[in-house]
Amino acid sequence: MNIDKSTRKWIALMAFGLVLASFSLNNFNSLVSAYKSILAIFTPFIMGAAIAFIINTPMKSIESFIKSIAPHRNAPWIRTVSLILALLLIIVIIFFVFKTVIPELTNAIIGAANNLPKVINDVTAWANKVFDDSIDASWLQQVKTFLNQMSTDAVNWLNSSMSSLLQEGLSIIFSTFSSALNFIVAFAFSLFLLGDKEKHVAQAYKIINAFFKKSTADTILVFSYRANIAFSNFLTGQCLEAVIYGTLAFLLMNIFRFPYSTTISILVTFTALIPYFGGFIGTAIGAILIFTMSPFRSLTFIIMITILQQIEGNFIYPRVVGKSVGLPGIWVMSSVVIGGSISGLIGMLIAVPLASVFYTTFRDIVNYKLAKKDSSENSLDFPSYLKQSYINDLKIMIRNKENSILKKLTKL
């Protein structure tokens, strides 16, 4: 029986897949152990690439500004100064957060614990007044006693646990020497990447074109370009949205004289970096803190923040930064849930831009197949189609940025 070349190829691939699956199942634990060992070796370099990507976002803007005012646009000192200024900016932000949030949050928690008995008494008095005729007074007294006991236990636990928690925290810090070493290596690697990033990109471009045929190389490069734009837009857009959201929350909380305005505003700013669920997390933490001061004020805070989220998400953010990743809402929610279940907070942060890349690529594959079916000539080339689709998306993204309020303000 004669078997054509294509059929033999598929039979060989299926046989190889079966052998690989059988080997993986029989040696699953060994493969997992080997994977963890390899991951541990490359962790500093993966961290370094991530750090370089984060630093590169403000560095590009700083470098572009310096080039616009420098007499020589290609002077070698511009990259060094831009990198130093970007690092200083990030260090100042981190210092401000630790200097402001941690002491304020500690004081807020202690103050909330101290105010908890008063709140319980107020709630109990309100319940006595409202339900005096319909509820047995002894039942209310039992509830009051139970809540008072919970309040006392919470305060005692906080007072007794602060020193032990501090000691445990210090022991964890001193026991993470290997993690600190990994961070030092990662940071040094990120500086190495940023110092001559154009050269590294050119080398990667050469390697891809050397080891793959042109159509495959073009597909890999377009996928890489899409990933770079998706992650850059997501990082910039989320940071800007978080700052706008936190600033508006701070102003409204001070206008309406909510307690813990500075602490809660900074908290909601950083929780807003988490897509979709970040706003709910920040609102919940703020509501709990305010509840210990006044349950009614806590309710009004939730209403105010909910209205602010709707205004900021539907009106301000789209007009300030445009469509950052171009991902439908259901994809955003699904990607955040899946990413969080796999890798926690880090997974939630990288899931949205990663899902955006897969979404646009899958969209191009579907559109390509439909176009190929409708075409009278069966000569459509997928890499060329993918490249043209990427160019069209790029034009739409540039047009959205040109129409954004932020871009118009920078032109003034």
N, C-alpha and C positions, 0 to 999 in steps of 0.2 A: 504494500500500500504506500502510495506516494503522499508525503506530508509537505505542504509548502513551508517556506521559510518563516512566515509570520506565525503559523500554528506551532511550529517547533519552538519559536521564541516564547510564546505564551505558555506552552507546556513546561519549558525549562524554568520560567519565572514562577509558575505555580508549584513546581517541585521544590525549588529553592525556598519559597515561602513556607511550605509545609515543614521542611527540614528546620528552618529557622524558628518556626513556632514551636515545634517539638523540643528543640534544644533550649529555648527560652523557658518553657514550662518545666522542664526537668532540672534546670539550673537557675530557677527564679531567684532564690535567696543570694546565690553567688553573684548574679548579675546586678541585683539591687545594691549589694555591698560594693561591687566594683564601680557602679554608677556614683555612689556617695563618695568614694575615694577620689574618683576623677573630678567630681564637682568641687570637692574640698580643695583640690590642687588649683583649679581654675577660678575659684570664687574671688580671689583678690583682683583678677583681671576683668571678670565680669562686673564686679563692683566699680573698678576703675573706669570702665567704659560708661557705666551709668552715671558716675560722678562727672565725667568729662562731658556727657550729654547735657546734664543739668547746668554745669558752669558755662557751657558753650552758649546757652540761650541768652543770658544777659551779656556775655562777652561779645556776641555778634552785634548787639545794639550799640554797646559802648565803642567797639571798634569802628563801626560805621559812622558814628558821630565824630570820633577823633579824625577819621580820614576826611570828613567833610570840612574840617577846620584846619587840618595840618597842611603845611606848604608842600610836603612830599607824601603823596598817598601811599606809596609802597615802602616807606621807611621801616626798617626792621624793628625799631623800638615801639611801634604802634601795637604790635601783637603782645609784647611783654607788658606794656602799660595797661592794655585792655584786660589782660588776664589778671593782673594784680588788682585792678579796680573791681572786677567781677568777684574775685575772692573776698575782697574787703566788704563789698556789698552783702554777700551771703553771710559773712561772719557777723556783721553788724545786725542783720536780721535775726540770726540765731541768738546773739547776745541779748538783744532786746526782748525776745520771747522768754528766755530763761530768767532775765532780770525782772520782767514784769509779770509774766503769767504765774510762775511757780510760787513766789511769795503771796501774790494776790489770791491764787487758788487755795493755798494753805490757809490763809486768813479767812477766806470765804467758807471753807469747810468747817473750821473751828467755830466761826461765828454762827454758821447754820446749825451746828450741833448745840451751841449754847442757847439759840433762839427756839429750838425745837420744843422744849417744855411750854414756853409761852404760846406757841402756835397751837399746841394740843389743847391748852386751856381755853384759848379763844374758840377753837372748833367745837369743843365740848359745850362751852357756854352758848354758842350759836345753836347747837343741836338741842340743848335744854330749852331754849327759848322757842324754837320752831316746833319741836315735837313734844313739848311738855305734857300736852293732854293726851297724846296718842301712844306714847311709849313709856313703859315702866321705868321709873327713875332709878331703880336698882340696877337695871341693865345698863343704863348710861353710866352709872358710877363704876360698874365693872369694866366697861370700855375705857373710861378715863383712867382707871387704875392700871389697866393693861398697857395703854399708850404711854403713861408716865413711866412705867417700868421699862418699856422699850427705849424711851428717851434717855433714862438714866443709864441703862446698859450701853447704849450707843456712845454717850459721852465718856463713860468709864473706859470703854474699849479704845476710843480714840486717844484718851490721855495715857493709857497704859501701853498702847501699841506703838506710839510714835517713836520711842527710843528703839524698840526692837525692830520696827520696820526700817529705821535709819541704819541700824547695824546690818540688817540683811542686805539693804541696798549697797552699803559700802563693801560688804563681802563679795557681792556679785560683781561690783566694779573691779575689785582687785583680782578676781578670779577670771577675768576676761582678757588676760594679756594676749592670748593668741588672736582674739578678735581685734584688739587694738593694733596688733602687728599687721593683720590683714588689711585693716583700714589704712595704715601708713603706706603699705605697698600699693594699695588701690589708689590712694591719693597721688602718690608719685607717678604711677602709671597714667593717671588721668592728665597730669601736667605734661607728661611726655607726649600723649596723644594730641593735646591742645596746642602744644608748642609748634608743631609742624603738621597740622591736620590736613592741609592740602596735599602734602607729599604722601601721607598715609592713604588718603582717598585715592590718589592716582595709582599707588601700588596695588590697592585692592582691585581697582578697575582693570589693571593689567593682568592680575592673576585670574580674575573671572574670565576675561577674554582669551587667556592663554589655555585654560583647562576645559572650556566649554565651547561648543559650536555657537555660531553667532546668534541663532534664534534663541537658544537656551540662555546665553549670556544677556541678551536684551531683556528677556523675561525676568531674570534675577535682578538686573539693574533697575528695571521699572518697579519691581516689588520693593527693592531697597529704598528707592526714591520716595515711594508712597509711605513706607514705614517712617522715614526720616521726617517727612512733612506732617504725618499724623501725630507722631510723638511731640514734635516741636509745637504744633498748633495746640495740641491738648495741654501741654505744660504751660505755655504762655496764656492760653485762654482761661484755664482753671485758676491760675495764680491771679490774673487780673479780675476775674469774676469774684474770687474770694476776697480780694482787697476792697472792691466796690461794695460787696455784700456786708463785710465787716464794718466798713466806714458808715454805711447807712444805718446799720444796726446800732452802732455807737451813738450816732447823732439822735436817732429816735429814742433810744433808751435814756439819754440825757435830757431830751426835751420833755419826756413823760416821767422823768425822775425815777427810773427803775433802779433798784439796788444792784451792786456788782456790775455796773455798766462796762467798766474797762475789762474786767476778767471775762465776762460772758462774750463781749464783742470780739476779743482776741480768740476765744475758744471757737466761736462760730466761724471766724475767718479761716482757721486751720481745718475745722471739720468740713468746711465747704470745699476743700480740695478733694474730698472723697466724692466721686460722682454719685448723683441721685440720692444716696442715703445720708450724705454728709450733713445736709441741712436739718434732717430729722434728728440726727445724733446731737448736734449743737443745740437745737431747740429743747430737746429732752433734758440735757445737762443744765441749761440755763433755767428751765422751768422748775427743776428740782431745787436749785439754789434759791430762787426767788420764793418758792413755796414755803421754805423755812422762815421767811420774813413775813410773807402775807399770801395766803392761798388765793385770795381774789386777784392780787397783782400777778400771780403766776398765770392765772387764766387769761388776763388781759395781755400778758407777755406772749402767750402762745398765739392769740388772735393777731397781735401786731406782727409777729415774725412770719406767720402764715401769709398775711397780706403782703408783707415785704418780699417774701419768696416768690409770690406770683408776679408782682410788679417787676422785680429784678430779673426773674427767669424769662418772662414773656416779652418784656419791653426793653429794658436797659441792656442786658447782656447781648442779645442778637444784634443790636444796633451799635454796640461798642466794639465788639470783636468779630462780628459776623458769625458764620457757621464754621466752628473750629474743626470738627471732625466729620461732619456730614453723616451722622449715624442716627437712624430712627430711634425713638424713645424706647421701644420694646427691646431693641438690641442693647441699648445702654443698660437697662435694668438687668437683662439676662447676663450680660458680660460681667457686670459688677458682682452679681450673686455667685456666678461660677468662679470668677477670679478670687473672690473673698474666701470661698470654700476650699480653694486649692492652696493659696499662698497668703491668706490673711489680708492685712492692710496693703502690703506691696502688690498682691494680686489684684486688689480692687483698683489700685492706681494705674497699673499697666494694662488692665483688661480692656478698657474702653478704646485707647488708640490701637491696640492689637486687633480688637474686634473690627475696628474701622478698616484696617488694612485687609483683613479677610473678607469683610463685607464688600468692599469695592472690587477686590479681585474676583470674588464669586459672581458679582454683578456683571463684570466684564466677560467672564466665561459664559454665563447664560446669554448675554446679548450677542456674543460672538457666534454661539451655536444657532441662535435664532436668525441672525443675519446670514449665516452660511446656508441655512435651509431656504431662506427667501431669495438668495442670490442665484441668478441664472448661471453664473460662471462659478465653478467650484475652485476658486483660486485665492480665497481669502487666507491671509497669513496671520495667525494668532498673535505672535510677538509684535507685528506691525499694528494690528488692531489694538493691542494692549497699550502700546506706546502712544497712539493717537488718542485713546481714551484718557490716558494720564495727562496729556497736553490739554485736553478739553477741561478736565477737572481743575488743572492748574489755572486756566483762564478764568473759570468760575470763582475760584478761591481768591484770585487777585482782584476780580471785580467786586466781590463781597468786601474785601479789605479796603478797597478804594471808596466804597460807599459807607463805610463805618464811621461813626462819630469820632473815634479815636484818631483815625487817619486824617479826617478833615481838621481836627484841632491841631495836629502836628504841622499842618500846612500853613497855619495862620502866622 
